[in-house]
Amino acid sequence: MALINIDTTIKRVLQTVAKIEPPRGVEMLTYKRNRGISVIRLGEDSFLVREHGYEEQEVQVCFADLARLLKSMANREFPRSRQVRIYQLDGPESRGQERKKI
């Protein structure tokens, strides 16, 4: 997928994960694809958020807490980024797979 402005990324991710079926998800990556955040839908109101880059952590949250958590993780993982990449995931096992290089 193309590069997306960081200001609209969280809104777009929330809209996307609200529509997808479990266990699919979305992955946000930096331009160089070395840091990112993955959001995987586990159930009706349950999401697994994985952060990989400056910090490594996994958090399970409900949809109401997802926006706040994504904003804090994005500030930490993408401090100087103005654009990020968004990919759709088919499941938890597709997270971290090799992406096309530029």
PyMOL commands that set and color helices and strands:
alter all, ss='L'
color gray80, all
select helices_A, chain A and resi 6-19+63-77+92-94
alter helices_A, ss='H'
color red, helices_A
select strands_A, chain A and resi 3-5+25-29+36-41+47-52+57-61+83-89
alter strands_A, ss='S'
color yellow, strands_A
deselect
rebuild
show_as cartoon
